[in-house]
Amino acid sequence: MTEPLPTPRTFLPSGPLRGRIRVPGDKSISHRSVMLGALAVGETRVTGLLEGEDVMATAAAMQAMGASVEKVGGEWRIHGVGVGGLLQPQAALDMGNSGTSTRLLMGLIASHAITAAFTGDASLSKRPMGRVIEPLSRVGASFTPSPGGRLPLMMTGASVPVPIEYRLPVASAQVKSAILLAGLNTAGITTVIEPVPTRDHSERLMRSFGAELEVGEAGGERIITVRGEADLRPQTIEVPGDPSSAAFFMVAASIVPGSDLVIENVGLNPTRAGLVEVLRQMGASIEETDRREVGGEPVADLHVRHAELTGVDVDPALAPSMIDEFPVLFVAAAMAKGRTVTRGLEELRVKESDRLAAMAAALFSAGARVQETEDGLVIDGSGGEPLRGTANRPVQTHLDHRIAMAMAVAGLSSKDGIEIDDTRPIATSFPDFQALLDKVST
């Protein structure tokens, strides 16, 4: 089978971004809605589900294990099999580029006595899975990964899963969620201790589906417990807009002179809102209107106007609440006045790509002044002057959707445009990104 050819594109300087847009549904909530709906008995209905390739990989995997997942009109309907009811998949589960699908599904399967093989694309196959293999092995699951704890990987869930207490060695919502999902079919109390809070969509959704889940605090750490052999009830869910997708338009409107843009229905969960805080520290004009609650999550429309940005020293404690937004924050920093310093970002080296190295190289090639450190970037901004552009030297995205979108935004505020080597990965999380960008920037 022939590999599809790359789809390059040059993103050219833009006029002001204006109008009203709505970004796709939150990817994290979409994944979890499909998984928990597949574990409930009855029909769960979901509107606003992100229909990118990553979430569709989760949907296909749940279907392979017995659930029914289908789109009817404008909503998705999921008929679940019940906790403990997952079936043995008849073929390998192809996760494409989705690390979230892989790690969370490993958690689900860990407490079911079934065997599953996981495969993924070239980018996903480079990502380490040891951080979930270790705690899930304590639950009783067994694993045969490729060298380095990577995909392709075979696993067998525990016949009699064991409840564990696990302190996260690094801040990771995926590892936390994998353990909690395993706990749903494990008799007794499963406990996760979180020294640094991470996004809490799993906790919110598990509670809404009827799981006995409690969150407490001791010694400055979050203590999350879930009682196993849960009986989940089907739900009707409205997925709010993804703040990680809105981030690209927040930065674009902030750096392109004359911009005046409204981004509707953006989720502003406190564990995800770090970028808004940092952009405001830099001087961005971001106004929240029509604050409300959607699907148990705080939501607002964001009115973003162009503003002169100033470099800041980003508090490392904010990293977990904006970990996916750093690539586009680096673009904002490249356009700001003065120096921006980021630290504590080792996690970015094990994403879809090494995002620190990839963004340092991409911004440098476009004319930005950037220094890569062990755990972050130091960027001396242009003071609002457009970047030079790439001049027939395509940016290497390393099959990473967020590198591609971040550098597309940088192209809007460049002299000669910025060429992206391959725009195909964007479809994993934001299929309409290019069309929306063209709509508001023409």
MIVO-76779 format. One line per field, with one value per residue (C-alpha): z, x, y; chain; residue in one letter. Coordinates in nm, 4 decimals. Example, Ala and Ser with C-alpha at 12.3 -4.5 7.8 and 13.67 -1.06 7.14 Angstrom:
# residues 2
zz <- 0.7800 0.7140
xx <- 1.2300 1.3670
yy <- -0.4500 -0.1060
ch <- A A
aa <- a s
***
This chain:
# residues 442
zz <- 0.0000 -0.1053 0.1665 0.0951 -0.0267 0.2033 0.1523 0.1892 0.2083 0.2439 0.4909 0.3689 0.5477 0.6448 0.6860 1.0145 1.1512 1.1911 1.2477 1.4671 1.4626 1.6568 1.7091 1.7255 2.0420 2.3152 2.2208 2.5783 2.6622 2.3290 2.3910 2.7414 2.6406 2.3881 2.6312 2.9261 2.7037 2.5841 2.9482 3.0435 2.9946 2.7534 2.5038 2.5589 2.3267 2.2500 2.0591 1.9666 1.9501 1.7825 1.4600 1.4068 1.3351 1.6975 1.8402 1.5510 1.6440 1.9954 1.8513 1.6227 1.9145 2.1306 1.8433 1.8067 2.1729 2.1460 2.1771 1.9095 1.8092 1.5300 1.4145 1.3719 1.2356 1.4391 1.7395 1.8219 1.9856 2.1886 2.3083 2.5826 2.6999 3.0724 3.2963 3.2676 2.9368 2.6864 2.4224 2.2792 1.9669 1.6600 1.5079 1.6222 1.7479 1.5128 1.7138 1.4261 1.5847 1.9121 2.2303 2.4370 2.2769 2.3343 2.6979 2.8111 2.6287 2.7873 3.1201 3.0230 2.9057 3.2052 3.4285 3.1650 3.0967 2.7258 2.5007 2.2599 2.0203 1.9706 1.6569 1.5451 1.2848 1.2698 1.5084 1.7715 1.7516 1.8802 2.1929 2.5252 2.6882 2.9948 3.2088 3.1848 3.1559 3.5011 3.7069 3.4961 3.5525 3.9248 3.8524 3.7050 3.3320 3.1306 2.8382 2.5461 2.3986 2.1271 2.2424 2.4593 2.5767 2.2466 1.9898 1.8397 2.1761 2.2983 2.6342 2.8364 3.1059 3.4561 3.5314 3.8909 3.8854 4.2002 4.3307 4.3634 4.5202 4.2818 4.3150 3.9729 3.9204 3.6499 3.5919 3.3378 3.2925 3.0615 3.3237 3.5917 3.3644 3.2612 3.6265 3.7126 3.4089 3.5176 3.8624 3.7270 3.6860 3.9879 4.3172 4.5976 4.5994 4.3396 4.4423 4.2392 4.4157 4.2085 4.3344 4.0546 3.9385 3.5759 3.3590 3.5447 3.2617 3.3608 3.7163 3.6057 3.3449 3.5607 3.8293 3.5770 3.4558 3.8166 3.9305 4.3034 4.2632 4.5253 4.5107 4.8257 4.9262 5.1694 5.2097 4.9004 4.6835 4.5140 4.6221 4.3746 4.4603 4.2608 4.3841 4.1438 3.9812 3.8936 3.7432 3.4891 3.3658 3.0085 2.9709 2.7326 2.6798 2.5065 2.4391 2.4739 2.2256 2.2641 2.4275 2.2640 1.9215 2.0172 2.1203 1.7596 1.6863 2.0161 1.9259 1.5598 1.6485 1.9117 1.6739 1.3455 1.3528 1.3275 1.4301 1.6131 1.6496 1.8586 1.9311 2.0531 2.3094 2.4382 2.7366 3.0224 3.2709 3.5265 3.4626 3.0931 3.0986 3.1495 2.8036 2.8549 3.1788 3.0217 2.7128 2.9396 3.1367 2.8022 2.7381 2.5186 2.4904 2.5640 2.6991 2.8214 2.7406 2.8024 3.0717 3.1264 3.1938 2.9166 2.9998 3.3501 3.2172 3.2380 2.8931 2.7464 2.4163 2.3808 2.2201 2.1089 1.9675 1.8414 2.1170 2.1662 2.3544 2.6011 2.6899 3.0274 3.2496 3.2364 3.5742 3.5414 3.7704 3.4827 3.2457 3.3107 3.2394 2.8963 2.7977 2.4453 2.3881 2.4225 2.0491 1.9667 2.2792 2.1403 1.8272 2.0411 2.2232 1.8919 1.8088 2.1546 2.2811 2.5006 2.6268 2.7111 2.9236 2.9656 3.1978 3.3322 2.9913 2.9716 2.8911 2.5511 2.4426 2.4437 2.2618 1.8950 1.8357 2.0517 2.0530 2.2128 1.9453 1.6639 1.7542 1.8178 1.4717 1.3031 1.4578 1.3921 1.0266 1.0081 1.1494 1.5204 1.7915 1.9978 2.2302 2.3273 2.6840 2.8507 2.9714 2.7721 2.5211 2.5623 2.2929 2.2233 2.0436 1.7364 1.9083 1.6661 1.3495 1.1094 1.1022 0.7888 0.6771 0.5507 0.1929 0.0319 0.3421 0.4545 0.8281 0.9410 1.1359 1.2253 1.1676 1.4614 1.4183 1.6747 1.5149 1.1800 1.3155 1.5285 1.2331 1.0126 1.2629 1.2477 0.8700 0.9084 1.0648 0.8371 0.5429 0.2913 0.4350 0.6090 0.4253 0.6185 0.4906 0.5510 0.6606 0.6753 1.0529 1.1269 1.0603 1.3759 1.5954 1.3851 1.0380 0.9548 1.0759 0.7352 0.6131 0.9294 0.9091 0.5463 0.6331 0.9006 0.7543 0.3924
xx <- 0.0000 0.1426 0.1778 -0.0265 0.1861 0.2464 0.0222 0.2367 0.0964 0.2381 0.0477 0.0771 0.0588 -0.2974 -0.5252 -0.7158 -0.9051 -1.2685 -1.6044 -1.7439 -1.6290 -1.6945 -1.4138 -1.4672 -1.5692 -1.3138 -1.0954 -1.0360 -1.4082 -1.4968 -1.2645 -1.3978 -1.7638 -1.7302 -1.5454 -1.7776 -2.0844 -1.9568 -1.9329 -2.2832 -2.5904 -2.8289 -2.8002 -2.5725 -2.6273 -2.3475 -2.3664 -2.0625 -1.8367 -1.5035 -1.5044 -1.1281 -0.9257 -0.8146 -1.1671 -1.2825 -1.0020 -1.1513 -1.5000 -1.3752 -1.1988 -1.5116 -1.7122 -1.4499 -1.5104 -1.8884 -2.0353 -2.2463 -2.1273 -2.3118 -2.4020 -2.7721 -2.8436 -2.6404 -2.5717 -2.3736 -2.5508 -2.3570 -2.5114 -2.2885 -2.2016 -2.1751 -1.8684 -1.7048 -1.8787 -1.6050 -1.5550 -1.2324 -1.1466 -1.1014 -0.8246 -0.5574 -0.6840 -0.5397 -0.4903 -0.3571 -0.1849 -0.3805 -0.1794 -0.4890 -0.6883 -0.4044 -0.3290 -0.6909 -0.8008 -0.5116 -0.6600 -1.0065 -0.8791 -0.6468 -0.9358 -1.1145 -1.0004 -0.9463 -0.6402 -0.5857 -0.3141 -0.2465 -0.0920 -0.0409 0.1218 0.4935 0.4608 0.2584 0.4902 0.7739 0.5835 0.6603 0.3842 0.5839 0.4211 0.0873 0.2289 0.3887 0.0757 -0.1535 0.0819 0.0204 -0.3515 -0.2714 -0.2547 0.0322 0.2073 0.4310 0.5395 0.7921 1.1426 1.1355 0.7789 0.6326 0.3742 0.2989 0.1953 -0.0017 -0.1784 -0.3979 -0.6238 -0.6393 -0.8826 -0.9014 -0.7853 -0.6308 -0.7157 -0.4019 -0.2901 -0.0614 0.1216 0.1842 0.5603 0.4886 0.1799 -0.0241 -0.4004 -0.3659 -0.1961 -0.4416 -0.7360 -0.6021 -0.5779 -0.9240 -1.0757 -0.9141 -1.0628 -1.4184 -1.4098 -1.1878 -1.3487 -1.2537 -1.1116 -0.8587 -0.6647 -0.4586 -0.2465 -0.1733 0.1091 0.0279 -0.3359 -0.4051 -0.7171 -1.0107 -1.2481 -1.2320 -1.3414 -1.6281 -1.7576 -1.7219 -1.9313 -2.1957 -2.2183 -2.2773 -1.9365 -1.8614 -1.5656 -1.4344 -1.1678 -0.9936 -0.6737 -0.3969 -0.0604 -0.1151 -0.1837 -0.5102 -0.6392 -0.8820 -1.0643 -1.3093 -1.5099 -1.4958 -1.7495 -1.9356 -2.2812 -2.2700 -2.5858 -2.6168 -2.6020 -2.6899 -2.3725 -2.3021 -1.9294 -1.7977 -1.5515 -1.1909 -0.9700 -0.6647 -0.8211 -0.9387 -0.5793 -0.4616 -0.7252 -0.6655 -0.3002 -0.3694 -0.6148 -0.3731 -0.0755 -0.2395 -0.3049 -0.6683 -0.8097 -1.1428 -1.2650 -1.5237 -1.4649 -1.7888 -1.8564 -1.4999 -1.4521 -1.2800 -1.2264 -0.9766 -0.7431 -0.7279 -0.7309 -0.3601 -0.3066 -0.5743 -0.4032 -0.0558 -0.1739 -0.3433 -0.0187 0.1459 -0.1141 -0.3614 -0.7174 -0.9384 -1.2854 -1.5192 -1.8888 -2.1999 -2.0387 -2.2400 -2.2139 -2.2265 -2.2105 -2.0862 -1.8006 -1.7603 -1.7927 -1.7811 -1.7516 -1.4077 -1.3798 -1.0172 -0.8703 -0.5216 -0.2890 0.0775 0.2237 0.5141 0.7352 0.6860 0.8468 0.5869 0.5187 0.6067 0.3100 0.0792 0.2271 -0.0241 -0.3158 -0.1794 0.0548 -0.0905 -0.0957 0.2772 0.3556 0.1235 0.2300 0.5848 0.4516 0.2965 0.6290 0.8151 0.5936 0.6050 0.8257 1.1059 1.1944 0.9682 1.1117 0.9471 1.0647 0.9449 0.8291 1.0055 0.6653 0.6715 0.9583 0.7350 0.4293 0.3479 0.6954 0.9672 0.7750 1.0550 1.3071 1.0507 0.9234 1.2742 1.3832 1.0623 1.0680 1.4414 1.3896 1.1185 1.3499 1.2668 1.5304 1.4928 1.7123 1.6302 1.7062 1.6731 1.3185 1.1884 1.2510 1.3823 1.2416 1.3364 1.0376 1.0236 0.8239 0.5380 0.7494 0.6540 0.8803 1.0898 0.9207 1.0693 1.1705 1.1371 1.2592 0.9532 0.8920 0.9305 0.6142 0.7201 0.3591 0.2524 -0.0790 -0.0004 0.3350 0.1563 -0.1201 0.1132 0.3387 0.0354 -0.0557 0.3026 0.2678 -0.0144 0.2315 0.5322 0.6782 0.7093 0.4797 0.5668 0.5586 0.4440 0.5825 0.2583 -0.0860 -0.2414 -0.1824 -0.4144 -0.7102 -0.6342 -0.7770 -0.9118 -1.0309 -1.1784 -0.8803 -0.7616 -1.1124 -1.1888 -0.8582 -0.9219 -1.2757 -1.1737 -0.8455 -0.9412
yy <- 0.0000 0.3410 0.6032 0.9210 1.2092 1.5080 1.8121 2.1247 2.4762 2.8251 3.0448 3.4030 3.7383 3.8213 4.1153 4.1560 3.8544 3.9504 3.7870 3.5105 3.1497 2.8320 2.5805 2.2023 2.0215 1.9594 1.6629 1.5436 1.5488 1.3853 1.0883 1.0365 1.0756 0.7934 0.5642 0.6180 0.5985 0.2603 0.1442 0.2606 0.0430 0.2168 0.5020 0.8005 1.0975 1.3437 1.6731 1.8824 1.5750 1.6452 1.4450 1.4516 1.1403 1.0927 1.0723 0.8553 0.6120 0.5914 0.5354 0.2575 0.0858 0.0919 -0.0556 -0.3291 -0.4146 -0.4428 -0.0924 0.0744 0.4237 0.6003 0.9492 1.0199 1.3661 1.6122 1.3904 1.0793 0.7859 0.5335 0.2074 0.0733 -0.2771 -0.2027 -0.1963 -0.5387 -0.6088 -0.5256 -0.7953 -0.9300 -0.7252 -0.9441 -0.7308 -0.4881 -0.1511 0.1115 0.4298 0.6396 0.9395 0.9424 0.9032 0.9849 0.7019 0.4584 0.5340 0.5662 0.2500 0.0615 0.1690 0.0450 -0.2911 -0.3387 -0.4508 -0.6624 -1.0199 -0.9629 -0.9337 -0.6456 -0.5347 -0.1629 -0.0167 0.3428 0.5642 0.6434 0.9392 0.7530 0.4526 0.6733 0.7799 0.6065 0.4031 0.2981 0.5670 0.3791 0.0268 0.0578 0.1394 -0.0814 -0.3748 -0.3252 -0.3601 -0.7027 -0.6398 -0.7857 -0.6180 -0.7102 -0.3767 -0.3005 -0.1987 0.1133 0.0470 0.1611 0.0510 -0.1953 -0.3409 -0.6426 -0.6422 -0.8746 -0.7363 -0.8816 -1.1631 -1.0379 -0.6746 -0.5285 -0.1790 0.0321 0.3575 0.5437 0.8742 1.0277 1.0790 1.3409 1.5550 1.3586 1.3621 1.0614 0.8436 0.9568 0.8822 0.5414 0.4333 0.5687 0.3949 0.0680 0.1280 0.1299 -0.2505 -0.3242 -0.4266 -0.1879 0.1644 0.2806 0.5929 0.8388 1.1002 1.4090 1.6340 1.8829 1.9206 1.8274 1.8599 1.7076 1.6092 1.2412 1.3163 1.5416 1.2977 0.9858 1.1532 1.2565 0.8953 0.7842 0.6611 0.6908 0.9248 1.1633 1.4327 1.5514 1.7225 1.6355 1.8003 2.0124 1.7080 1.6063 1.2654 1.1067 0.7841 0.5746 0.2757 -0.0130 -0.2409 0.0772 0.0894 0.3716 0.5440 0.6782 1.0555 1.3373 1.5389 1.8692 1.9032 2.2608 2.4111 2.2983 2.5655 2.4051 2.4666 2.8166 2.8939 2.9272 3.1907 3.3713 3.4170 3.4933 3.7721 3.9059 3.9401 4.0511 4.4301 4.5386 4.2025 4.1849 3.8270 3.6429 3.2732 3.1197 2.8468 2.7969 2.5660 2.7471 2.4669 2.6080 2.3132 2.4145 2.7956 2.8668 3.0154 3.2823 3.3838 3.4015 3.5926 3.8451 3.8796 3.9619 4.2345 4.0487 4.1834 3.8810 3.9512 3.6760 3.7223 3.5112 3.2963 2.9797 2.6074 2.3459 1.9756 2.0507 2.2675 2.6490 2.8085 3.1595 3.3435 3.5042 3.8489 3.8913 4.2118 4.2875 4.4087 4.4858 4.1911 4.2005 3.9049 3.7364 3.4753 3.1960 3.0348 2.6609 2.5842 2.6849 2.4263 2.1444 2.3811 2.4774 2.1962 2.1625 2.5372 2.6046 2.5748 2.8645 3.0585 3.0422 3.2160 3.4911 3.5262 3.5606 3.8605 4.0233 4.3039 4.1740 3.8282 3.5346 3.2532 2.9123 2.6360 2.3025 2.1768 1.8386 1.6850 1.8597 1.6377 1.3263 1.4614 1.3882 1.5286 1.6823 2.0084 2.2113 2.1130 2.1293 2.4764 2.6118 2.4972 2.6175 2.9643 3.0059 2.9162 3.1853 3.4516 3.4473 3.4763 3.1600 2.9578 2.5999 2.4913 2.1532 2.2211 2.5173 2.7958 3.1503 3.3783 3.7402 3.8870 4.1091 4.3829 4.3337 4.3398 4.0580 3.7554 3.7106 3.3894 3.0661 3.1601 2.8169 2.6326 2.4350 2.4011 2.0395 1.9531 1.5954 1.4783 1.6985 1.8796 2.1493 2.2373 2.2707 2.4957 2.7085 2.7847 2.8524 3.1263 3.2558 3.2791 3.5329 3.7759 3.7203 3.9112 3.6276 3.3594 3.0348 2.7030 2.3949 2.0633 1.8720 1.9904 1.6413 1.5939 1.8894 1.6579 1.4597 1.7368 2.0271 1.9206 2.2648 2.4694 2.5902 2.6724 2.8718 3.0561 3.1470 3.2608 3.5128 3.6360 3.7183
ch <- A A A A A A A A A A A A A A A A A A A A A A A A A A A A A A A A A A A A A A A A A A A A A A A A A A A A A A A A A A A A A A A A A A A A A A A A A A A A A A A A A A A A A A A A A A A A A A A A A A A A A A A A A A A A A A A A A A A A A A A A A A A A A A A A A A A A A A A A A A A A A A A A A A A A A A A A A A A A A A A A A A A A A A A A A A A A A A A A A A A A A A A A A A A A A A A A A A A A A A A A A A A A A A A A A A A A A A A A A A A A A A A A A A A A A A A A A A A A A A A A A A A A A A A A A A A A A A A A A A A A A A A A A A A A A A A A A A A A A A A A A A A A A A A A A A A A A A A A A A A A A A A A A A A A A A A A A A A A A A A A A A A A A A A A A A A A A A A A A A A A A A A A A A A A A A A A A A A A A A A A A A A A A A A A A A A A A A A A A A A A A A A A A A A A A A A A A A A A A A A A A A A A A A A A A A A A A A A A A A A A A A A A A A A A A A A A A A A A A A A A A A
aa <- m t e p l p t p r t f l p s g p l r g r i r v p g d k s i s h r s v m l g a l a v g e t r v t g l l e g e d v m a t a a a m q a m g a s v e k v g g e w r i h g v g v g g l l q p q a a l d m g n s g t s t r l l m g l i a s h a i t a a f t g d a s l s k r p m g r v i e p l s r v g a s f t p s p g g r l p l m m t g a s v p v p i e y r l p v a s a q v k s a i l l a g l n t a g i t t v i e p v p t r d h s e r l m r s f g a e l e v g e a g g e r i i t v r g e a d l r p q t i e v p g d p s s a a f f m v a a s i v p g s d l v i e n v g l n p t r a g l v e v l r q m g a s i e e t d r r e v g g e p v a d l h v r h a e l t g v d v d p a l a p s m i d e f p v l f v a a a m a k g r t v t r g l e e l r v k e s d r l a a m a a a l f s a g a r v q e t e d g l v i d g s g g e p l r g t a n r p v q t h l d h r i a m a m a v a g l s s k d g i e i d d t r p i a t s f p d f q a l l d k v s t
***
